[in-house]
Amino acid sequence: MGSLACANSHGMILPHFVRDEEVDVIKSSVDLDLTIMPTKRTAYGNLILANDFGAVVDPRLRKSDMKRIGDTLDVEVVPGQITRLPYVGSLAMATNKGILVHPLITDDEQKVLEEVLKVKVGVGTINCGIPYIATGLRANSRAAVAGSLTTGPELFMIGQALDVVD
């Protein structure tokens, strides 16, 4: 589900093919504003990097879709890239305390992420060197769960970037 949906504390973006039963389960589990995007795109978790302070999205999205995302998540939405690639949600993990991002991020891209999401950026990988962070990491402001191949040094970087170390 991580690659298909994007959520923060205010709302959730879902692809057009979500089933009514799935929407009912989500609505009964959490009190969030749900938006089902009426577009051909489906992997909103890969297209949006968001926390409760802002969202950076694939610059190929239409302005009307960016507005809908902003309204649902109740945040400012800015188009952006990471390592000059548009699928920002797959290249990073953001919480309200930090961001872990692909190690080849440019200085300008890092500045955009920090300004929009209002938290610091840390670079790293997961699962023994994989730079597509979201393929092996789930996190919120209290904890992070990483793939089983994630090394000790990677776990250290994850903890530091997302501030989940006690």
ChimeraX attribute file (.defattr): number of C-alpha atoms within 10 A of each C-alpha:
attribute: neighborCount
match mode: 1-to-1
recipient: residues
	/A:1	9
	/A:2	17
	/A:3	16
	/A:4	16
	/A:5	19
	/A:6	24
	/A:7	23
	/A:8	24
	/A:9	15
	/A:10	16
	/A:11	22
	/A:12	19
	/A:13	23
	/A:14	22
	/A:15	20
	/A:16	14
	/A:17	12
	/A:18	14
	/A:19	9
	/A:20	9
	/A:21	9
	/A:22	10
	/A:23	15
	/A:24	10
	/A:25	10
	/A:26	14
	/A:27	13
	/A:28	10
	/A:29	9
	/A:30	11
	/A:31	11
	/A:32	17
	/A:33	17
	/A:34	18
	/A:35	18
	/A:36	15
	/A:37	18
	/A:38	12
	/A:39	11
	/A:40	9
	/A:41	12
	/A:42	18
	/A:43	20
	/A:44	26
	/A:45	24
	/A:46	23
	/A:47	27
	/A:48	31
	/A:49	30
	/A:50	30
	/A:51	28
	/A:52	19
	/A:53	19
	/A:54	24
	/A:55	27
	/A:56	27
	/A:57	25
	/A:58	22
	/A:59	18
	/A:60	12
	/A:61	15
	/A:62	10
	/A:63	13
	/A:64	9
	/A:65	13
	/A:66	22
	/A:67	16
	/A:68	17
	/A:69	25
	/A:70	18
	/A:71	16
	/A:72	19
	/A:73	28
	/A:74	19
	/A:75	22
	/A:76	18
	/A:77	24
	/A:78	21
	/A:79	18
	/A:80	21
	/A:81	24
	/A:82	25
	/A:83	17
	/A:84	12
	/A:85	13
	/A:86	21
	/A:87	25
	/A:88	29
	/A:89	30
	/A:90	27
	/A:91	26
	/A:92	29
	/A:93	29
	/A:94	28
	/A:95	25
	/A:96	21
	/A:97	18
	/A:98	25
	/A:99	29
	/A:100	26
	/A:101	29
	/A:102	23
	/A:103	18
	/A:104	12
	/A:105	18
	/A:106	13
	/A:107	10
	/A:108	10
	/A:109	15
	/A:110	19
	/A:111	12
	/A:112	17
	/A:113	26
	/A:114	15
	/A:115	13
	/A:116	18
	/A:117	27
	/A:118	17
	/A:119	20
	/A:120	19
	/A:121	23
	/A:122	19
	/A:123	20
	/A:124	24
	/A:125	26
	/A:126	26
	/A:127	19
	/A:128	14
	/A:129	13
	/A:130	17
	/A:131	20
	/A:132	22
	/A:133	25
	/A:134	27
	/A:135	20
	/A:136	20
	/A:137	21
	/A:138	16
	/A:139	17
	/A:140	17
	/A:141	14
	/A:142	12
	/A:143	13
	/A:144	18
	/A:145	13
	/A:146	19
	/A:147	14
	/A:148	10
	/A:149	13
	/A:150	19
	/A:151	16
	/A:152	10
	/A:153	13
	/A:154	19
	/A:155	20
	/A:156	13
	/A:157	19
	/A:158	30
	/A:159	18
	/A:160	17
	/A:161	24
	/A:162	26
	/A:163	19
	/A:164	17
	/A:165	14
	/A:166	4
